[in-house]
Each structure stands twice: as structure tokens, then as C-alpha cells.
């Protein structure tokens, strides 16, 4: 298996990728900067952090409350220990409803558990409907950014892909390509039996599933097919619908520089009339290792609302791109989550090679997660476990000594600065 | 840090009072609603109650249109066939230029979703300041099964960050605001 540094070195040589990454991350940064000042960001993220900490501290209480309120309204609530269990539950729901065509909204957790591959093996057609996800599904790839999954593809590549897979004439006009996808996917929406989505927020005091989208595919998937299955990792709970004002102001501003996204859908149970017509709504809460994270020192990582701001500001992501991480979640959030989910000793390449400890992510985080501090702690943990080999371990101890003494640090900076200047020139 | 410091820290963080971006300013709710809606490419019209039918007919006549029965009878197409759909919205939110469509049934969500052009009719008196005001009104017990916030047209930037409208939902949104009667 290739390590982060090898993948990143290869990525840095890919000209198309470098242009795409530069344009995208700069654009996202600018969009966010233009609008984030319209709220008192510091108070908002402090409050968001407090709300999420409260959720994690009292998770089982809020899960119970969610379950009670959701079931009262007609949503069925399931709990899955791990990825396998979650997929089994979904398959059972699909079979019970004689489903053969699934349309999907964008969801990172279903990537984490490998849902599509599993369902396809059971002869169930699965269609991604977010335009970016649709593109990478056609290409047989994985998302390279959590909110812009096809960030790495040029319009010409998309044009060739559509021509080949959808048997149409080549065009690289984004407007035409989008219209083609609209037509293609509209047919799927109308035919599908099952809609599958992730969840942005699961609201405990109403039992609602809240989904935020711009394209409207989230609305389609939860409105047109008879059955809606939502997948949520346990930490997606928020206590009250009243907390949503805060999160609905933070998330779109931080993610795409919007005051609000085009669509916010609140789905709460199912009406009696629809139930009679065999319509149903299901939510599967997935643990998949979160209990261990909650029990440990990195529990606040579960406050993440997946805005992607840390990814866009990360200088390493800006060169390495999403695939270098070999993980569902890239960027700074990915370094921490992947290390915790896959084991610190298994993925020590990430905290060491994929981070410069520049603190841009920690500064940008919408919910005040101390990302850089966590990555530093991961390094320490990896060294303590001696999982990185003796040489690196000694190096890290030396770094430790240097960084804890201002004089030594000043001395050490001269060669580093020279290296940075050299590195920058190389990329010009 | 002793445990009491810790308690103080945690409880004070929870008690941070957030200011809605609007609260300190003086503003006209209707003007703000229109400004924010237009900022995200929504078309807006303000009409008098007695003119609803004539004004809306100008929008739909000669088109494959779906019109909500309560507004005026218009026998043409289903929402899946229509190019334009006219439907009442329950609320407006001034802070973001959003219209809110609540329903028990999925079918009532289709007019704002399937056709290329969505026309939302909202009463000026139903325009609320922000989501705090909306959530206060909705309460928690038995909120509608389906609530959609709709702000501007459906859009994507997934191909090289080019902004394209009308991906899956409407490419065009028009909000028709019906003036409060006392202004007549």
C-alpha cells in the first residue's frame, strides 16, 4: 500500500489536478471569507461547539429522545453496531419493499461503510444523483472532496466521460452537461423505489431528519420514491430544532459561502395517508467505532458538521488532493478521523506526512475543533507506540526538544526557510 | 483548573447568547426579503390581493402550467409534465429571501421541485424575520411531515466550479408577494 507521501508526490506532478485543486480551494476560501463576517463567527462556533459537546456527553439521552419523537411521527429507527450491520438493515428494508432501483443523495457515511458496492453485489441498481457524485460514479472513482466530490476533474474529462458512458455527442459546456445529467437522472428519480441519503442534522426534540442541498437532489430522493432510508452516524444528533438557526447560519457560510443553501429539507415521519400507500421513512444510526472515539481523548472530533472549510485551507490538501489520503475523509478532518477509525498505528503516515502543523484548519473550523492540536497529539501517540520505527521516533523527539526551546527553534528555522523557498520555486 | 472552574467554563459557554445577524439593525422586513431573494437570482413581484388572478395568468397563459386549485382553476398538466408551477408558500424568511413550503403529503412538494419554473405565492403578513421566528411558530410537537426551505433556483458548481442553474429542481424561482390588505 502506498503511503501518503508517495501519493502526494505523484499528485504534485499532475498538472490538471494541480490547476483544479488550486482553483477550487482558492474559490471556496474566497466565498467563505466574503460571507463569514456577516455573523459573529467566534460566538457562533463557540456556541456550536458547546451544543455538539453537550450532544456527545449525553448521546444516549438524545438518541432515545430522537427515537421516541421520530417513531411517534412514523419514522422507523434502527441502530447498527458497524458497517456490516448497517448494510444488512438497509438491504432488508429494500427487500421488504421489493426495491430494485436506489437513487442516492450525497452522503459521506455511505462511502465510509461501502454501501454502493454492497448493494450492487445484491443486484440492486444504485444511482448517485448529486452531479459531482454522478460524475465520479460514471468514472468508477471515489469522491476526492467532501463537498465537491469531482473537484479533480476538468470539464473536458467530464465531457468525454458523458460521451462514452451515456452515448451522447461530446460537449464540454457545463450548462449542456448539467442539462444532460438532469434528463438522465430525472428518469431515474421517477422510476426509483428507494431513496437513500445521509443526514446533516437529526433533531432530537422533533424526530426530524434535516438535509441541506443546492441541487435539489436531496429533495428529489426524499420526496419521489416511496421509501426513504437515511444513514446517520450517531453524532449527527442535535438537541432541538431551535439549535438549527445556529447551524443553518454556520454550515452554508463555511462550506460554500452562502447565507443559506438552496434547499433545506425537514423530514419528520410519514403521514397516515402516505403510510396507507406503503410509503415509509427509516433512519439507521451507525456507531462504526464512534463509541471508542467518545471514550478517548479525541471525542470532540465528533462535533464536525462536514463543512469542508479545514480541507480548503489546508496547504497540504491543496497539493496532495483527496486521493492521497486513501481514506473516506480527506484533509485535516480526515487525518484525525481516519487515524481514529483505522487505528493510530495503522495510519501514522497521515499525522506525520499530511500536516505541516500550520494551524490554518484549527483557525477555520466552524465548530471550534482543535484539529491541529489533535494531529500533534496523534503524532505523540504514534511515537509512544513506537509504531513509526526508531529513526522517526528519534527525529520526533529532537523536534520536540527544538520546538520547546526558543533559541534552538530560531536556529533551526534557517535551513527550514531555505527548504521552503526552494520548494516554492520548484512549483513555479 | 479545579472542578468548579470547569463547571463555570462549560455552563458559561452554553449560555452564549447569539445575535441573529439582523437583530441590531433597523430594517423593513419586506424590503429585506426582496433584497435577499434577488441576491440569489430569485425574481420577485409585489401585487395587490385583488390582482392575484390577472397577474398570475400573465405568467402561465399559453404555457404548460400547473396551478394550485385554491389560487384559480387551471386545467392543464401534472407537475411532472408542467414547465411552470404556481403554488402558495406558507412563509417567507426575510434574512435569507427564503420561501417555506410545509406539507403532510409528498405530492404537495412536487410543484416546487419538478418544473423548470417555480412560482411561489406568499402573503406579506407571512414573511418572518428569521428562522428563530419560524421555529418559534412551528413549535416541536407534531411539526409538518415535510418542510422545505427554498432559496433561489436549484444550482450546482460541480463541473470546474461553473455555476449552473436548474440541476434537478427549478432553474428559475419567482416569488409573488401579496401585499397586506390594510395597505389597500
Interface residues (C-beta under 8 A of the other chain):
Chain A: X20 X23 X24 X27 X38 X39 X40 X43 X44 X46 X47 X49 X50 X51 X53 X54 X69 X73 X74 X129 X130 X131 X132 X135 X148 X149 X150 X153 X154 X155 X158 X174 X175 X177 X178 X179 X181 X182 X185 X186 X189 X190 X205 X206 X208 X214 X215 X216 X217 X219 X220 X223 X224 X240 X241 X242 X244 X245 X246 X248 X249 X256 X258 X259 X260 X261 X262 X263 X264 X265 X266 X267 X268 X269 X270 X271 X273 X274 X279
Chain B: X10 X13 X14 X16 X18 X19 X20 X21 X36 X40 X80 X95 X96 X98 X104 X105 X106 X109 X110 X113 X130 X131 X132 X135 X138 X140 X142 X143 X144 X145 X146 X147 X148 X149 X150 X151 X152 X153 X154 X155 X156 X157 X158 X159 X160 X161 X162 X164 X166 X167 X168 X169 X170
